[in-house]
Structures are given as structure tokens and as C-alpha cells.
Amino acid sequence: MTLISFSRRNFLLTSTCVVAEATAVWRSAKANEIQHTSSPRRLLKTLKSGMVKANSLVEKFQIAKQAGFDGIELDSPGINVDETLKAIEVSGLPVDGSVCSTHWNVRHSSSDAGTRAQALADLQTALRQTKAVGGHTVLLVVGHGKDGSPEEVWQRSVSNIRQAVPLAAELGVAIAIENVWNSFLYVHDGPPNQTADEFVRYVDEFNSPWVGMQFDIGNHWKYGDAAAWIRQLGKRIIKLDIKGFDKQQSKWADITEDDLPWADVRLALDEIGYQGWVAAEVSGGDVSRLTTVAKQIDKALNIG
């Protein structure tokens, strides 16, 4: 793991173009606060393009920038490269990555070989389109537990996705696995104290710096300690998704309008040396709503 961790860190530093001091932190007496003894590591805010209510792609980019975001994620396959490059030029807002647009229905874990072949082709297209517009990651849901036994879903998905890794390395675009409610690598009807053990094993199966986690902070708060998962996943985390979840009420919530232990989450991110992109995945809207979301991220992760 030494080589993989070193390469992944270098990739992250290069892709975000930020350099920050190592951060020493200490927990304050108040449970909901965290203080840094030196400048906190740099976190950059991005969001899913579908969150932005706008009449054109250029307007989407402009609104996202006006709301306080540093980048935007697109859906691919489906990126119009020429239109996107124009939107970047006009707005000054970069594309940091994409979300594979077909991964829920065209799955790498499917029992059908033709479906798996299409899933691979779609992932390869997403990698190429993302590179063409300057992005560095493609978010991927690797499969679904309903496609077979845990062993079958594991073997099919790993075998299929592995075929795209050489292209990811060639392009310099990482495959970022998201933890989602897909009944795989965790027990969907299980207890609230589950660990990230299976996610660790799954990522390590690829043995590549070009496959990591786009860890969604809110997605598995129902099933485990978000900060503990961050500490366990460590350098495997190459990007973050952020949303709120209220465990007591078992429902999604706005960021900071939940019961997530955000101070401990931020402490865990500092402990693993994370710096880079944080992608909002919540209900969107106009510039006013998105400005609120950006401020919620600042508050949750103590971004100054």
C-alpha cells in the first residue's frame, strides 16, 4: 500500500492545484466545534450540475460560481465538450469531474455479459469526456447487490472495471467509487455500527492509484460512524461527496441540519491529510438556494 498511497496523494495534490501546510488539530471543549492549531488543509467546493436551476449550460456555470462554488461536476456519457469548454471560458469555473450517468441501470455487476460490456464502454466514454473538459475524476457506482451473491457482484464488477484502469491511468482521470445504498459492501438492513472493511478490501483489490473512493459523508451515517469510516479509508479517499442525514429521524436533511458529528468528520479529514474537492449532492435551485448550500458546507467542514 505504500506506493499506492504515495501516488494517490500526488494525484490529489496535482489535480486540485493546492498546497497546504500539515495541520495539527485539537478537539475543543464544545462537542460541535473544532479548532486548528495551524491553517486548515484546503477544501474546494463543487456540486452536481443537476442541482443548478438554469436555462443554459453557461448560466449553470455562472450561477454555481456566483453561489460560491469552486467547480462543477457533469454527467457523462452526455457531456457536450464544445459547449462545456465555452461555459468554462465564459464563467471561469472549472469542471473538476463527472458522474457516470448510466451506472445505476447499466451495471458492471450485471449477470448479462452484454450489459457489462456496455457498462465498460460507458465508463471509458466518461473518462475520455471528463479529460476533454479538464476534469480529474469519474464517480462510479460499481454495481448492485440484487445482481447476485456478494461474491458474484464483487467478481463481475472488479473484472469489468479493471479493464478501464489502463485508460484512467493514460488520461490521468481517476475512477472514484461512491458508497451508496446499493446493498453491496455493507448490510442494508444491518446495524448502525458497521465498518468500512469491505470498501477497503474492494478498493485495494484494484491495486491502482487510479481507483479510489469518492466518499459520501452522509450516505452511510445510518450504518456507521462517518468519521471512523474516513479514518479507516484513509488515502483511498480521493474526493468527497457531502449531504446531510438525520439518523434519529432516519431521513435525508440539509447539511448541518442533521445529527452528523461534523466536528469529528473534519478532524478525521485532517488526520488523514485530505485536501481537495467536496461535492454537494443535495436539493438544488437558484443562486440563493445554492449560496445557502455553499455556506452549509463551509460551516460543516469549518472552511474559512
VEXKEPA-523243 format. One record per residue (C-alpha): residue in three letters; x, y, z. Coordinates in Angstrom, 3 decimals, m for minus. Example, Ala and Ser with C-alpha at 12.3 -4.5 7.8 and 13.67 -1.06 7.14 Angstrom:
// VEXKEPA-523243
MARDREN  ALA  12.300  m4.500  7.800
MARDREN  SER  13.670  m1.060  7.140
//
This chain:
// VEXKEPA-523243
MARDREN  MET  0.000  0.000  0.000
MARDREN  THR  2.946  2.393  0.339
MARDREN  LEU  3.320  3.024  m3.382
MARDREN  ILE  m0.414  3.323  m3.912
MARDREN  SER  m0.885  5.826  m1.086
MARDREN  PHE  2.028  7.982  m2.254
MARDREN  SER  0.779  8.058  m5.825
MARDREN  ARG  m2.783  8.817  m4.768
MARDREN  ARG  m1.613  11.743  m2.641
MARDREN  ASN  0.435  13.132  m5.530
MARDREN  PHE  m2.543  12.752  m7.847
MARDREN  LEU  m4.787  14.631  m5.464
MARDREN  LEU  m2.324  17.469  m4.963
MARDREN  THR  m1.793  17.823  m8.700
MARDREN  SER  m5.442  17.669  m9.659
MARDREN  THR  m6.576  20.289  m7.185
MARDREN  CYS  m3.521  22.526  m7.665
MARDREN  VAL  m3.320  23.290  m3.970
MARDREN  VAL  m0.528  23.039  m1.478
MARDREN  ALA  m1.213  23.372  2.235
MARDREN  GLU  0.631  23.040  5.474
MARDREN  ALA  0.340  19.883  7.521
MARDREN  THR  m2.394  20.521  10.042
MARDREN  ALA  m2.317  19.821  13.734
MARDREN  VAL  m5.743  19.872  15.341
MARDREN  TRP  m7.322  19.525  18.707
MARDREN  ARG  m10.848  18.991  19.839
MARDREN  SER  m12.374  21.926  21.709
MARDREN  ALA  m14.423  21.574  24.839
MARDREN  LYS  m17.597  22.121  22.867
MARDREN  ALA  m18.773  18.998  21.058
MARDREN  ASN  m19.760  20.813  17.862
MARDREN  GLU  m16.579  22.818  17.376
MARDREN  ILE  m13.115  22.061  16.109
MARDREN  GLN  m10.101  24.332  16.195
MARDREN  HIS  m6.964  24.087  14.089
MARDREN  THR  m3.573  24.968  15.508
MARDREN  SER  m2.437  25.988  12.019
MARDREN  SER  m4.126  26.798  8.714
MARDREN  PRO  m6.583  24.028  7.803
MARDREN  ARG  m5.971  21.967  4.707
MARDREN  ARG  m7.584  23.359  1.577
MARDREN  LEU  m11.039  22.087  0.657
MARDREN  LEU  m12.656  23.144  m2.612
MARDREN  LYS  m16.436  23.152  m3.063
MARDREN  THR  m18.139  21.670  m6.100
MARDREN  LEU  m21.657  20.429  m6.856
MARDREN  LYS  m23.617  18.224  m9.215
MARDREN  SER  m24.653  20.140  m12.320
MARDREN  GLY  m28.228  18.898  m11.989
MARDREN  MET  m28.551  20.917  m8.788
MARDREN  VAL  m28.300  24.201  m10.687
MARDREN  LYS  m31.566  25.649  m11.973
MARDREN  ALA  m30.696  27.473  m15.193
MARDREN  ASN  m31.695  27.913  m18.822
MARDREN  SER  m28.329  27.075  m20.368
MARDREN  LEU  m25.041  25.400  m19.567
MARDREN  VAL  m23.220  28.722  m19.455
MARDREN  GLU  m25.788  30.030  m16.976
MARDREN  LYS  m25.360  26.898  m14.825
MARDREN  PHE  m21.644  27.573  m14.567
MARDREN  GLN  m22.162  31.269  m13.835
MARDREN  ILE  m24.735  30.597  m11.109
MARDREN  ALA  m22.565  27.961  m9.453
MARDREN  LYS  m19.631  30.361  m9.356
MARDREN  GLN  m21.775  33.216  m8.072
MARDREN  ALA  m23.066  30.951  m5.291
MARDREN  GLY  m19.530  30.357  m4.032
MARDREN  PHE  m18.523  27.051  m5.633
MARDREN  ASP  m15.027  26.408  m6.980
MARDREN  GLY  m16.031  23.845  m9.614
MARDREN  ILE  m18.858  21.784  m11.043
MARDREN  GLU  m19.427  18.078  m11.792
MARDREN  LEU  m21.119  16.996  m15.018
MARDREN  ASP  m22.840  13.776  m16.099
MARDREN  SER  m21.047  11.539  m18.576
MARDREN  PRO  m21.626  9.955  m21.049
MARDREN  GLY  m23.537  13.010  m22.185
MARDREN  ILE  m21.035  15.864  m21.993
MARDREN  ASN  m21.094  18.268  m24.941
MARDREN  VAL  m17.390  19.052  m24.967
MARDREN  ASP  m17.565  22.212  m27.108
MARDREN  GLU  m20.422  23.726  m25.096
MARDREN  THR  m18.682  22.852  m21.844
MARDREN  LEU  m15.390  24.433  m22.882
MARDREN  LYS  m17.323  27.576  m23.804
MARDREN  ALA  m19.071  27.598  m20.406
MARDREN  ILE  m15.706  27.225  m18.654
MARDREN  GLU  m14.244  30.115  m20.651
MARDREN  VAL  m17.200  32.434  m20.080
MARDREN  SER  m17.676  31.684  m16.374
MARDREN  GLY  m14.119  30.974  m15.269
MARDREN  LEU  m15.440  27.922  m13.387
MARDREN  PRO  m13.656  24.594  m14.000
MARDREN  VAL  m15.090  21.112  m14.304
MARDREN  ASP  m13.488  19.041  m11.557
MARDREN  GLY  m15.041  15.726  m12.552
MARDREN  SER  m18.101  13.838  m13.673
MARDREN  VAL  m20.641  11.283  m12.533
MARDREN  CYS  m21.087  8.183  m14.701
MARDREN  SER  m24.606  8.817  m15.982
MARDREN  THR  m25.615  5.206  m16.664
MARDREN  HIS  m24.148  3.290  m13.720
MARDREN  TRP  m27.434  2.615  m11.911
MARDREN  ASN  m29.138  0.858  m14.825
MARDREN  VAL  m26.185  m0.358  m16.908
MARDREN  ARG  m24.210  m2.113  m14.207
MARDREN  HIS  m20.742  m3.644  m14.031
MARDREN  SER  m22.210  m6.326  m11.761
MARDREN  SER  m24.922  m7.466  m14.178
MARDREN  SER  m25.173  m11.186  m14.912
MARDREN  ASP  m25.560  m10.281  m18.597
MARDREN  ALA  m22.245  m10.039  m20.458
MARDREN  GLY  m23.652  m7.563  m22.970
MARDREN  THR  m24.754  m5.224  m20.192
MARDREN  ARG  m21.320  m5.415  m18.589
MARDREN  ALA  m19.700  m4.618  m21.944
MARDREN  GLN  m21.901  m1.535  m22.265
MARDREN  ALA  m21.080  m0.504  m18.697
MARDREN  LEU  m17.384  m0.685  m19.533
MARDREN  ALA  m17.868  1.308  m22.742
MARDREN  ASP  m19.825  3.967  m20.837
MARDREN  LEU  m17.117  4.249  m18.182
MARDREN  GLN  m14.443  4.596  m20.850
MARDREN  THR  m16.504  7.296  m22.577
MARDREN  ALA  m16.905  9.104  m19.264
MARDREN  LEU  m13.148  9.002  m18.668
MARDREN  ARG  m12.440  10.446  m22.122
MARDREN  GLN  m15.126  13.143  m21.944
MARDREN  THR  m14.055  14.154  m18.447
MARDREN  LYS  m10.451  14.515  m19.602
MARDREN  ALA  m11.569  16.581  m22.592
MARDREN  VAL  m13.150  19.202  m20.331
MARDREN  GLY  m10.364  19.268  m17.746
MARDREN  GLY  m11.837  17.034  m15.046
MARDREN  HIS  m9.924  14.607  m12.859
MARDREN  THR  m12.446  12.043  m11.556
MARDREN  VAL  m15.371  9.924  m12.701
MARDREN  LEU  m17.722  8.968  m9.883
MARDREN  LEU  m18.854  5.363  m10.213
MARDREN  VAL  m21.424  3.156  m8.508
MARDREN  VAL  m19.798  m0.229  m9.083
MARDREN  GLY  m22.920  m2.406  m9.098
MARDREN  HIS  m25.869  m3.602  m7.053
MARDREN  GLY  m26.379  m6.409  m4.593
MARDREN  LYS  m29.532  m7.547  m6.379
MARDREN  ASP  m27.395  m8.775  m9.296
MARDREN  GLY  m26.219  m11.866  m7.433
MARDREN  SER  m24.385  m13.091  m4.380
MARDREN  PRO  m21.811  m10.745  m2.795
MARDREN  GLU  m19.062  m12.868  m4.373
MARDREN  GLU  m20.640  m12.679  m7.845
MARDREN  VAL  m21.192  m8.914  m7.661
MARDREN  TRP  m17.619  m8.457  m6.437
MARDREN  GLN  m16.015  m10.627  m9.115
MARDREN  ARG  m18.060  m9.317  m12.037
MARDREN  SER  m17.657  m5.658  m11.130
MARDREN  VAL  m13.948  m5.837  m10.347
MARDREN  SER  m13.218  m7.766  m13.544
MARDREN  ASN  m15.185  m5.282  m15.643
MARDREN  ILE  m13.949  m2.053  m14.059
MARDREN  ARG  m10.354  m3.285  m14.065
MARDREN  GLN  m10.414  m3.159  m17.867
MARDREN  ALA  m10.857  0.625  m17.708
MARDREN  VAL  m7.952  1.249  m15.324
MARDREN  PRO  m5.241  1.462  m18.030
MARDREN  LEU  m7.258  4.182  m19.784
MARDREN  ALA  m7.765  6.031  m16.492
MARDREN  ALA  m4.002  5.974  m15.942
MARDREN  GLU  m3.281  7.093  m19.504
MARDREN  LEU  m5.675  10.038  m19.231
MARDREN  GLY  m4.887  10.933  m15.631
MARDREN  VAL  m8.551  10.664  m14.645
MARDREN  ALA  m9.314  8.572  m11.558
MARDREN  ILE  m12.214  6.183  m11.088
MARDREN  ALA  m13.871  7.322  m7.852
MARDREN  ILE  m16.085  4.676  m6.252
MARDREN  GLU  m19.016  6.079  m4.293
MARDREN  ASN  m20.507  4.419  m1.222
MARDREN  VAL  m24.247  4.307  m1.862
MARDREN  TRP  m27.331  2.402  m0.794
MARDREN  ASN  m26.804  m0.386  m3.329
MARDREN  SER  m26.820  m3.389  m0.955
MARDREN  PHE  m23.162  m4.124  m1.621
MARDREN  LEU  m20.118  m3.892  0.672
MARDREN  TYR  m22.373  m3.292  3.675
MARDREN  VAL  m25.526  m4.869  5.158
MARDREN  HIS  m28.527  m2.824  4.048
MARDREN  ASP  m30.797  m3.999  6.855
MARDREN  GLY  m27.913  m4.247  9.283
MARDREN  PRO  m26.877  m2.420  12.454
MARDREN  PRO  m25.715  1.208  12.755
MARDREN  ASN  m22.167  0.285  13.789
MARDREN  GLN  m20.866  m1.205  10.535
MARDREN  THR  m17.297  m0.543  9.432
MARDREN  ALA  m15.705  0.299  6.075
MARDREN  ASP  m13.847  m3.038  5.996
MARDREN  GLU  m15.392  m4.248  2.749
MARDREN  PHE  m14.869  m0.935  0.982
MARDREN  VAL  m11.199  m1.039  1.972
MARDREN  ARG  m10.826  m4.566  0.594
MARDREN  TYR  m12.691  m3.663  m2.595
MARDREN  VAL  m10.569  m0.624  m3.442
MARDREN  ASP  m7.382  m2.488  m2.617
MARDREN  GLU  m8.401  m5.276  m4.974
MARDREN  PHE  m7.536  m2.974  m7.894
MARDREN  ASN  m4.066  m2.202  m6.546
MARDREN  SER  m4.015  1.048  m8.526
MARDREN  PRO  m3.625  4.725  m7.619
MARDREN  TRP  m6.261  5.433  m10.274
MARDREN  VAL  m9.051  3.729  m8.334
MARDREN  GLY  m10.164  5.270  m5.050
MARDREN  MET  m13.207  6.405  m3.105
MARDREN  GLN  m15.439  9.386  m3.636
MARDREN  PHE  m16.576  9.032  m0.055
MARDREN  ASP  m20.097  10.301  0.549
MARDREN  ILE  m20.136  11.584  4.123
MARDREN  GLY  m23.895  11.370  4.575
MARDREN  ASN  m24.732  8.181  2.702
MARDREN  HIS  m23.705  5.693  5.380
MARDREN  TRP  m24.221  7.687  8.572
MARDREN  LYS  m27.247  5.423  9.047
MARDREN  TYR  m24.965  2.374  9.018
MARDREN  GLY  m21.702  3.520  10.568
MARDREN  ASP  m19.619  6.312  12.047
MARDREN  ALA  m18.756  8.696  9.183
MARDREN  ALA  m15.562  9.936  10.842
MARDREN  ALA  m14.450  6.386  11.643
MARDREN  TRP  m15.015  5.393  8.013
MARDREN  ILE  m12.871  8.339  6.882
MARDREN  ARG  m10.061  7.263  9.202
MARDREN  GLN  m10.319  3.675  8.003
MARDREN  LEU  m10.422  4.526  4.302
MARDREN  GLY  m7.554  6.995  4.685
MARDREN  LYS  m5.642  7.730  1.473
MARDREN  ARG  m8.132  5.700  m0.530
MARDREN  ILE  m10.371  8.784  m0.378
MARDREN  ILE  m9.599  10.903  m3.420
MARDREN  LYS  m12.759  13.003  m3.361
MARDREN  LEU  m15.752  13.680  m1.117
MARDREN  ASP  m19.499  13.902  m1.595
MARDREN  ILE  m21.442  15.730  1.069
MARDREN  LYS  m25.085  15.598  2.124
MARDREN  GLY  m26.960  15.562  5.388
MARDREN  PHE  m28.707  12.643  7.072
MARDREN  ASP  m30.604  12.634  10.337
MARDREN  LYS  m30.064  9.227  11.916
MARDREN  GLN  m32.581  9.782  14.703
MARDREN  GLN  m35.358  10.518  12.217
MARDREN  SER  m33.917  8.228  9.513
MARDREN  LYS  m34.258  10.792  6.746
MARDREN  TRP  m32.151  12.986  4.472
MARDREN  ALA  m31.568  16.533  5.630
MARDREN  ASP  m29.782  19.706  4.662
MARDREN  ILE  m26.090  19.796  5.506
MARDREN  THR  m25.737  20.820  9.191
MARDREN  GLU  m29.497  20.403  9.650
MARDREN  ASP  m28.842  16.798  10.692
MARDREN  ASP  m27.172  14.889  13.516
MARDREN  LEU  m23.886  14.101  11.792
MARDREN  PRO  m20.833  14.736  14.007
MARDREN  TRP  m19.314  17.336  11.682
MARDREN  ALA  m16.541  18.380  14.079
MARDREN  ASP  m15.266  14.813  14.242
MARDREN  VAL  m15.644  14.443  10.467
MARDREN  ARG  m13.422  17.465  9.923
MARDREN  LEU  m10.933  16.205  12.491
MARDREN  ALA  m10.791  12.853  10.673
MARDREN  LEU  m10.177  14.587  7.332
MARDREN  ASP  m7.274  16.494  8.860
MARDREN  GLU  m5.892  13.314  10.391
MARDREN  ILE  m5.737  11.516  7.031
MARDREN  GLY  m4.285  14.617  5.375
MARDREN  TYR  m7.217  15.085  2.993
MARDREN  GLN  m7.300  18.135  0.770
MARDREN  GLY  m9.257  18.522  m2.428
MARDREN  TRP  m12.810  18.564  m3.722
MARDREN  VAL  m16.031  18.316  m1.718
MARDREN  ALA  m19.080  17.766  m3.940
MARDREN  ALA  m22.542  18.770  m2.745
MARDREN  GLU  m25.313  16.310  m3.558
MARDREN  VAL  m28.493  17.792  m2.113
MARDREN  SER  m31.607  19.518  m3.406
MARDREN  GLY  m30.606  22.456  m5.565
MARDREN  GLY  m32.243  25.516  m7.040
MARDREN  ASP  m31.404  29.114  m7.885
MARDREN  VAL  m28.413  31.163  m6.800
MARDREN  SER  m29.970  31.928  m3.414
MARDREN  ARG  m30.517  28.265  m2.575
MARDREN  LEU  m27.060  27.254  m3.821
MARDREN  THR  m25.429  30.046  m1.820
MARDREN  THR  m27.091  28.550  1.257
MARDREN  VAL  m25.696  25.107  0.368
MARDREN  ALA  m22.194  26.533  m0.084
MARDREN  LYS  m22.378  28.222  3.318
MARDREN  GLN  m23.628  24.999  4.907
MARDREN  ILE  m20.572  23.170  3.570
MARDREN  ASP  m18.347  25.931  4.979
MARDREN  LYS  m19.979  25.537  8.358
MARDREN  ALA  m19.919  21.733  8.384
MARDREN  LEU  m16.243  21.455  7.459
MARDREN  ASN  m15.012  24.694  9.005
MARDREN  ILE  m13.871  26.111  5.678
MARDREN  GLY  m12.598  29.611  6.309
//
